[in-house]
Amino acid sequence: MSHPGDLDVIATALRETEEEIGIHPENVDIVATLPPYVIDPNFLVTPVVGIISSDIKLNVNPQEVDTVFDLPLKRFLSEDGRTQKIFSSNGMDFNLYHFYEAVNGQTVDIWGFASLISIQSAIVTYQSNLEICFYKDIIVTKTNCFTVVSTQEIVNKLISQAKL
């Protein structure tokens, strides 16, 4: 969450990363800032992509994070263990994708925003021909990933419903 002292979304992401999993900002190479996403009517999230060393030591804050694990990005292109559910919020229907994985003897459900970003990142990284729908009839492909079209449509819908 952005704090008044944060200069920009990158500063927010680096601060949150350090608070939640103990990675110091100087150990992160920022490679991209993605378009903002509406998470629910009260949250706009701007993903920041960074690269860290694979052998970095984490210091997980249990008050902020339940568990930390890694999965191959290519996993999010597979239908194995993937389910889709419709989620309705403020008169809008979203397709939520769930990925179920065994991690340390427990089944972990990667869903919602985490799965959306992971799927889109995999599509772009591997130049996959996967086409997937998250909202309405907007089909996400390797050529339109990370555009603001769906975010703008959701924001417009929320504005039209707002009681000013």
GROMACS elastic network, one bead per residue, 0.5 to 0.9 nm:
[ bonds ]
;  ai    aj funct       b0    kb
    1    12     6  0.69358   500
    1    13     6  0.83599   500
    1    16     6  0.74286   500
    1    45     6  0.87210   500
    2     5     6  0.82911   500
    2     6     6  0.64797   500
    2     8     6  0.83556   500
    2     9     6  0.74636   500
    2    11     6  0.86861   500
    2    12     6  0.54920   500
    2    13     6  0.83914   500
    2    16     6  0.87463   500
    3     6     6  0.54619   500
    3     7     6  0.89001   500
    3    12     6  0.72718   500
    4     7     6  0.80448   500
    5    12     6  0.89809   500
    6     9     6  0.75331   500
    6    10     6  0.85011   500
    6    11     6  0.55641   500
    6    12     6  0.56626   500
    6    15     6  0.83495   500
    7    10     6  0.79675   500
    7    11     6  0.59548   500
    7    12     6  0.76624   500
    8    11     6  0.53351   500
    8    12     6  0.64023   500
    8    13     6  0.88059   500
    9    13     6  0.61066   500
    9    14     6  0.85950   500
    9    33     6  0.81591   500
    9    46     6  0.68642   500
    9    47     6  0.82410   500
    9    48     6  0.74436   500
   10    13     6  0.50715   500
   10    14     6  0.61374   500
   10    15     6  0.85134   500
   10    30     6  0.80399   500
   10    33     6  0.76377   500
   10    47     6  0.88465   500
   10    48     6  0.64015   500
   11    14     6  0.51896   500
   11    15     6  0.60655   500
   11    16     6  0.85209   500
   11    25     6  0.87174   500
   12    15     6  0.51836   500
   12    16     6  0.60619   500
   12    17     6  0.84957   500
   13    16     6  0.51568   500
   13    17     6  0.60236   500
   13    18     6  0.86088   500
   13    46     6  0.89225   500
   13    47     6  0.79841   500
   13    48     6  0.65090   500
   14    17     6  0.50906   500
   14    18     6  0.62547   500
   14    19     6  0.86449   500
   14    23     6  0.82234   500
   14    24     6  0.75945   500
   14    25     6  0.54342   500
   14    28     6  0.79464   500
   14    48     6  0.88340   500
   15    18     6  0.52270   500
   15    19     6  0.61689   500
   15    20     6  0.85984   500
   15    24     6  0.82806   500
   15    25     6  0.73415   500
   16    20     6  0.59021   500
   16    21     6  0.82726   500
   17    20     6  0.52841   500
   17    21     6  0.57427   500
   17    22     6  0.65633   500
   17    23     6  0.60101   500
   17    24     6  0.76936   500
   17    25     6  0.79548   500
   18    21     6  0.56504   500
   18    24     6  0.54016   500
   18    25     6  0.69762   500
   18    59     6  0.86590   500
   19    22     6  0.58347   500
   19    23     6  0.79894   500
   19    60     6  0.84076   500
   19    61     6  0.70503   500
   19    64     6  0.80193   500
   20    23     6  0.82628   500
   20    59     6  0.79522   500
   20    60     6  0.60015   500
   20    61     6  0.52016   500
   20    62     6  0.80854   500
   20    63     6  0.82833   500
   20    64     6  0.55966   500
   20    65     6  0.63576   500
   21    58     6  0.55980   500
   21    59     6  0.51202   500
   21    61     6  0.59650   500
   21    64     6  0.84769   500
   21    65     6  0.76951   500
   21    68     6  0.83779   500
   22    57     6  0.82215   500
   22    58     6  0.55814   500
   22    60     6  0.62031   500
   22    61     6  0.75789   500
   23    26     6  0.84129   500
   23    27     6  0.66963   500
   23    28     6  0.77249   500
   23    52     6  0.87592   500
   23    56     6  0.79874   500
   23    57     6  0.78223   500
   23    58     6  0.64162   500
   23    59     6  0.74423   500
   24    27     6  0.55567   500
   24    28     6  0.73202   500
   25    28     6  0.54823   500
   25    29     6  0.83866   500
   26    29     6  0.77000   500
   27    51     6  0.84740   500
   27    52     6  0.63182   500
   27    53     6  0.77765   500
   27    56     6  0.85191   500
   28    50     6  0.58401   500
   28    51     6  0.56756   500
   28    52     6  0.52042   500
   28    53     6  0.82364   500
   29    49     6  0.85363   500
   29    50     6  0.52160   500
   29    51     6  0.51035   500
   29    52     6  0.66393   500
   30    33     6  0.81122   500
   30    48     6  0.73124   500
   30    49     6  0.59332   500
   30    51     6  0.64501   500
   31    48     6  0.79449   500
   31    49     6  0.57106   500
   31    50     6  0.53930   500
   31    51     6  0.71850   500
   32    47     6  0.84724   500
   32    48     6  0.59592   500
   32    49     6  0.51042   500
   32    50     6  0.70694   500
   33    36     6  0.88603   500
   33    46     6  0.71290   500
   33    47     6  0.60156   500
   33    49     6  0.61479   500
   33    50     6  0.89700   500
   34    37     6  0.88887   500
   34    46     6  0.62019   500
   34    47     6  0.53511   500
   34    48     6  0.62120   500
   34    49     6  0.76511   500
   34   146     6  0.63852   500
   34   147     6  0.84166   500
   35    45     6  0.85875   500
   35    46     6  0.60486   500
   35    47     6  0.72341   500
   35   146     6  0.60907   500
   35   147     6  0.64673   500
   35   148     6  0.60242   500
   35   151     6  0.84991   500
   36    44     6  0.62531   500
   36    45     6  0.53267   500
   36    47     6  0.68936   500
   36   146     6  0.88150   500
   36   148     6  0.72375   500
   36   151     6  0.71343   500
   37    43     6  0.82950   500
   37    44     6  0.55153   500
   37    45     6  0.51918   500
   37    46     6  0.62975   500
   37    47     6  0.81915   500
   37   113     6  0.87931   500
   37   148     6  0.78883   500
   37   150     6  0.83217   500
   37   151     6  0.55249   500
   37   152     6  0.88516   500
   38    41     6  0.68627   500
   38    42     6  0.79705   500
   38    43     6  0.59179   500
   38    45     6  0.63924   500
   38    46     6  0.89826   500
   38   151     6  0.60292   500
   38   152     6  0.88378   500
   38   154     6  0.71664   500
   38   155     6  0.73178   500
   39    42     6  0.75419   500
   39    43     6  0.53823   500
   39    44     6  0.59706   500
   39    45     6  0.67288   500
   39   112     6  0.88515   500
   39   113     6  0.71957   500
   40    43     6  0.54747   500
   40    44     6  0.76198   500
   40    89     6  0.77462   500
   40    90     6  0.88813   500
   41    44     6  0.81112   500
   41    89     6  0.85295   500
   41    90     6  0.79480   500
   41   154     6  0.89979   500
   41   155     6  0.83392   500
   41   158     6  0.69727   500
   47   117     6  0.83284   500
   52    55     6  0.84721   500
   52    56     6  0.71301   500
   53    56     6  0.54062   500
   54    57     6  0.88869   500
   58    68     6  0.89873   500
   60    63     6  0.87976   500
   60    64     6  0.80576   500
   60    65     6  0.67844   500
   60    66     6  0.86606   500
   60    67     6  0.81248   500
   60    68     6  0.78099   500
   61    64     6  0.54535   500
   61    65     6  0.59797   500
   61    66     6  0.84771   500
   62    65     6  0.51426   500
   62    66     6  0.60666   500
   62    67     6  0.81411   500
   63    66     6  0.78080   500
   65    68     6  0.74579   500
   69   103     6  0.72992   500
   69   104     6  0.89322   500
   70    73     6  0.88555   500
   70   103     6  0.89963   500
   71    74     6  0.84205   500
   71    75     6  0.70507   500
   71   101     6  0.88853   500
   72    75     6  0.55218   500
   72    76     6  0.80620   500
   73    76     6  0.59762   500
   73    77     6  0.79976   500
   73   118     6  0.69005   500
   73   119     6  0.81044   500
   73   121     6  0.76912   500
   73   122     6  0.56753   500
   73   125     6  0.86496   500
   74    77     6  0.55703   500
   74    78     6  0.73968   500
   74   119     6  0.86136   500
   74   122     6  0.58325   500
   74   123     6  0.84952   500
   74   125     6  0.87825   500
   74   126     6  0.76128   500
   75    78     6  0.55578   500
   75    79     6  0.86410   500
   75    80     6  0.85531   500
   75    99     6  0.89771   500
   75   119     6  0.86971   500
   75   122     6  0.81713   500
   76    79     6  0.78533   500
   76    82     6  0.85192   500
   76    99     6  0.77643   500
   76   115     6  0.76140   500
   76   118     6  0.63035   500
   76   119     6  0.51156   500
   76   120     6  0.85902   500
   76   121     6  0.87784   500
   76   122     6  0.63916   500
   76   123     6  0.84525   500
   77   119     6  0.64548   500
   77   122     6  0.65425   500
   77   123     6  0.70673   500
   77   128     6  0.78233   500
   77   130     6  0.71627   500
   78    81     6  0.80682   500
   78    82     6  0.74872   500
   79    82     6  0.50904   500
   79    83     6  0.78681   500
   79    99     6  0.86007   500
   80    83     6  0.86596   500
   80    99     6  0.81388   500
   80   100     6  0.87163   500
   81    98     6  0.79308   500
   81    99     6  0.55869   500
   81   100     6  0.53710   500
   81   101     6  0.73583   500
   82    97     6  0.66581   500
   82    98     6  0.54460   500
   82   100     6  0.66259   500
   83    96     6  0.82567   500
   83    97     6  0.56803   500
   83    98     6  0.51529   500
   83    99     6  0.66665   500
   83   100     6  0.84437   500
   84    95     6  0.64025   500
   84    96     6  0.55564   500
   84    98     6  0.62131   500
   85    94     6  0.82131   500
   85    95     6  0.57862   500
   85    96     6  0.52108   500
   85    97     6  0.65016   500
   85    98     6  0.79133   500
   86    93     6  0.63190   500
   86    94     6  0.56096   500
   86    96     6  0.60415   500
   86    97     6  0.88445   500
   87    92     6  0.81570   500
   87    93     6  0.55941   500
   87    94     6  0.50974   500
   87    95     6  0.63242   500
   87    96     6  0.65381   500
   88    91     6  0.63891   500
   88    92     6  0.54386   500
   88    94     6  0.62213   500
   88    95     6  0.89101   500
   89    92     6  0.52940   500
   89    93     6  0.65691   500
   89    94     6  0.79976   500
   90    93     6  0.84924   500
   90   157     6  0.88790   500
   90   158     6  0.76832   500
   90   161     6  0.83672   500
   91   157     6  0.89073   500
   92   135     6  0.82738   500
   92   136     6  0.82746   500
   92   154     6  0.81986   500
   92   157     6  0.83619   500
   93   134     6  0.89344   500
   93   135     6  0.67002   500
   93   136     6  0.69639   500
   94   133     6  0.86697   500
   94   134     6  0.57546   500
   94   136     6  0.70393   500
   95   112     6  0.86991   500
   95   133     6  0.68052   500
   95   135     6  0.61226   500
   95   136     6  0.83097   500
   96   111     6  0.66840   500
   96   112     6  0.54642   500
   96   113     6  0.83920   500
   96   115     6  0.81073   500
   96   116     6  0.79739   500
   96   134     6  0.67853   500
   97   110     6  0.81578   500
   97   111     6  0.56216   500
   97   112     6  0.64241   500
   97   115     6  0.63712   500
   97   116     6  0.74047   500
   97   134     6  0.83489   500
   98   109     6  0.62036   500
   98   110     6  0.55935   500
   98   112     6  0.72096   500
   98   115     6  0.68494   500
   99   108     6  0.79897   500
   99   109     6  0.56416   500
   99   110     6  0.50753   500
   99   111     6  0.63811   500
   99   115     6  0.73739   500
  100   107     6  0.63452   500
  100   108     6  0.56160   500
  100   110     6  0.64514   500
  100   111     6  0.87125   500
  101   106     6  0.80768   500
  101   107     6  0.54285   500
  101   108     6  0.52138   500
  101   109     6  0.66416   500
  101   110     6  0.79372   500
  102   105     6  0.60402   500
  102   106     6  0.54074   500
  102   108     6  0.61399   500
  103   106     6  0.52726   500
  103   107     6  0.60941   500
  103   108     6  0.63956   500
  104   107     6  0.82961   500
  110   113     6  0.88190   500
  110   114     6  0.63675   500
  110   115     6  0.57951   500
  111   114     6  0.57346   500
  111   116     6  0.75438   500
  112   115     6  0.54736   500
  112   116     6  0.62097   500
  112   117     6  0.88194   500
  113   117     6  0.61620   500
  113   118     6  0.84137   500
  114   117     6  0.54625   500
  114   118     6  0.60987   500
  114   119     6  0.85994   500
  115   119     6  0.58991   500
  115   120     6  0.84310   500
  116   119     6  0.52951   500
  116   120     6  0.61937   500
  116   121     6  0.85111   500
  116   134     6  0.77617   500
  117   120     6  0.51984   500
  117   121     6  0.59334   500
  117   122     6  0.84933   500
  117   146     6  0.89096   500
  118   121     6  0.51125   500
  118   122     6  0.61007   500
  118   123     6  0.85847   500
  119   122     6  0.51751   500
  119   123     6  0.61570   500
  119   124     6  0.87494   500
  119   132     6  0.88053   500
  120   123     6  0.50625   500
  120   124     6  0.62910   500
  120   125     6  0.84977   500
  120   140     6  0.78485   500
  120   141     6  0.81456   500
  120   142     6  0.79022   500
  120   145     6  0.61251   500
  120   146     6  0.73942   500
  121   124     6  0.53209   500
  121   125     6  0.59042   500
  121   126     6  0.84176   500
  121   145     6  0.82586   500
  121   146     6  0.87783   500
  122   125     6  0.50728   500
  122   126     6  0.58432   500
  122   127     6  0.77739   500
  122   128     6  0.75138   500
  123   126     6  0.56161   500
  123   127     6  0.54368   500
  123   129     6  0.72932   500
  123   130     6  0.67167   500
  123   131     6  0.86789   500
  123   141     6  0.72044   500
  123   142     6  0.56694   500
  123   145     6  0.79398   500
  124   128     6  0.67785   500
  124   141     6  0.83233   500
  124   142     6  0.53202   500
  124   143     6  0.81404   500
  124   145     6  0.71259   500
  125   128     6  0.78514   500
  125   142     6  0.88655   500
  126   129     6  0.89919   500
  126   142     6  0.89622   500
  127   130     6  0.87605   500
  127   142     6  0.60284   500
  127   143     6  0.89146   500
  128   131     6  0.85468   500
  128   141     6  0.80910   500
  128   142     6  0.65290   500
  129   141     6  0.68335   500
  129   142     6  0.67186   500
  130   140     6  0.82742   500
  130   141     6  0.64419   500
  130   142     6  0.77012   500
  131   139     6  0.61933   500
  131   140     6  0.55652   500
  131   141     6  0.50049   500
  131   142     6  0.79886   500
  132   138     6  0.84219   500
  132   139     6  0.54783   500
  132   140     6  0.52327   500
  132   141     6  0.69573   500
  133   136     6  0.72898   500
  133   137     6  0.67340   500
  133   138     6  0.58491   500
  133   140     6  0.59405   500
  134   137     6  0.81884   500
  134   138     6  0.70169   500
  134   139     6  0.73511   500
  134   140     6  0.76569   500
  134   150     6  0.87386   500
  135   138     6  0.58789   500
  135   139     6  0.80675   500
  135   150     6  0.70804   500
  135   154     6  0.88332   500
  136   139     6  0.84323   500
  136   150     6  0.87946   500
  138   149     6  0.84675   500
  138   150     6  0.70715   500
  139   144     6  0.85616   500
  140   143     6  0.79707   500
  140   144     6  0.60833   500
  140   145     6  0.58226   500
  140   146     6  0.87302   500
  141   144     6  0.54853   500
  141   145     6  0.58600   500
  142   145     6  0.56069   500
  144   147     6  0.59325   500
  144   149     6  0.89814   500
  145   148     6  0.89713   500
  146   149     6  0.87277   500
  147   150     6  0.76129   500
  147   151     6  0.82718   500
  148   151     6  0.51843   500
  148   152     6  0.59187   500
  148   153     6  0.85210   500
  149   152     6  0.53013   500
  149   153     6  0.62670   500
  149   154     6  0.87590   500
  150   153     6  0.50564   500
  150   154     6  0.61779   500
  150   155     6  0.85726   500
  151   154     6  0.51603   500
  151   155     6  0.61055   500
  151   156     6  0.85622   500
  152   155     6  0.50429   500
  152   156     6  0.60453   500
  152   157     6  0.85663   500
  153   156     6  0.51290   500
  153   157     6  0.62578   500
  153   158     6  0.87422   500
  154   157     6  0.50855   500
  154   158     6  0.62472   500
  154   159     6  0.86286   500
  155   158     6  0.50845   500
  155   159     6  0.61059   500
  155   160     6  0.85854   500
  156   159     6  0.50839   500
  156   160     6  0.61664   500
  156   161     6  0.87326   500
  157   160     6  0.51457   500
  157   161     6  0.64390   500
  157   162     6  0.88011   500
  158   161     6  0.51436   500
  158   162     6  0.61666   500
  159   162     6  0.50597   500
  159   163     6  0.84828   500
  160   163     6  0.84454   500
